[in-house]
């Protein structure tokens, strides 16, 4: 079980990025949270099997159809034991 914090930069708010991230995380069986940040970025904490987390990180580099991702930063952090994947509003 691996846990990562992911910061996604670019045109990633107002393009269904959070909802799309939740859908992808659910599809991969991952747990965690996704939220918009005041600087216009999206912040994700995600945990699960490392190969599946890496798939989500790769997906984040493209995101949903109208996103224009310029940078993705992913850092391994201690696991929290999330029970589901939630959008924080």
C-alpha positions in Angstrom: 0.0 0.0 0.0 1.4 3.3 -1.1 0.2 6.8 -0.4 1.0 9.9 -2.5 0.1 13.6 -2.5 -0.3 14.9 -6.0 -0.3 18.6 -7.1 -1.7 19.3 -10.6 -1.1 22.6 -12.2 -2.4 24.3 -15.3 -6.0 24.8 -16.5 -7.4 22.2 -14.0 -10.3 24.0 -12.4 -13.7 24.4 -14.1 -13.0 21.5 -16.4 -14.5 18.6 -14.2 -11.0 17.6 -13.0 -12.1 16.6 -9.5 -15.1 14.6 -10.7 -13.0 12.9 -13.4 -10.3 12.1 -10.8 -12.8 10.5 -8.5 -14.2 8.4 -11.4 -10.7 7.3 -12.4 -9.7 6.5 -8.7 -12.9 4.5 -8.2 -12.2 2.6 -11.4 -8.8 1.7 -10.1 -10.0 0.9 -6.6 -8.0 3.7 -5.0 -8.9 5.7 -1.8 -8.2 9.3 -0.9 -9.4 12.8 -1.6 -9.3 15.5 -4.3 -9.8 19.2 -3.9 -9.3 22.6 -5.6 -6.7 24.9 -4.1 -6.9 28.7 -4.0 -3.9 29.0 -6.4 -5.8 27.3 -9.2 -4.2 23.9 -8.8 -5.8 20.6 -7.8 -4.5 18.7 -4.8 -4.9 14.9 -4.5 -4.1 12.5 -1.7 -4.4 8.9 -2.9 -3.5 5.5 -1.6 -3.6 1.9 -2.9 -1.4 -0.6 -4.8 1.7 1.2 -6.1 1.1 0.2 -9.7 -2.5 1.5 -9.6 -1.4 4.8 -7.9 1.1 5.2 -10.7 -1.7 4.7 -13.3 -3.6 7.6 -11.6 -0.5 9.8 -11.6 0.0 9.1 -15.3 -3.7 9.9 -15.9 -3.3 13.2 -14.0 -0.8 14.4 -16.6 -3.6 14.5 -19.1 -6.8 14.8 -17.0 -10.3 15.2 -18.4 -10.9 16.5 -22.0 -10.8 20.2 -21.4 -7.9 20.3 -18.9 -4.5 21.7 -19.9 -2.1 20.2 -17.4 1.3 22.0 -17.3 2.9 20.2 -14.3 2.2 17.2 -12.0 4.2 16.8 -8.7 3.8 13.5 -6.8 5.4 12.8 -3.5 5.1 9.7 -1.4 3.7 10.3 2.1 2.6 8.1 5.0 -0.7 6.3 4.5 -3.8 7.6 6.2 -6.1 4.6 5.8 -8.8 6.3 3.7 -12.0 4.3 3.5 -13.2 5.7 0.1 -12.3 8.4 -2.5 -14.0 11.7 -1.9 -14.2 15.1 -3.5 -13.6 17.9 -1.0 -15.5 21.0 -1.9 
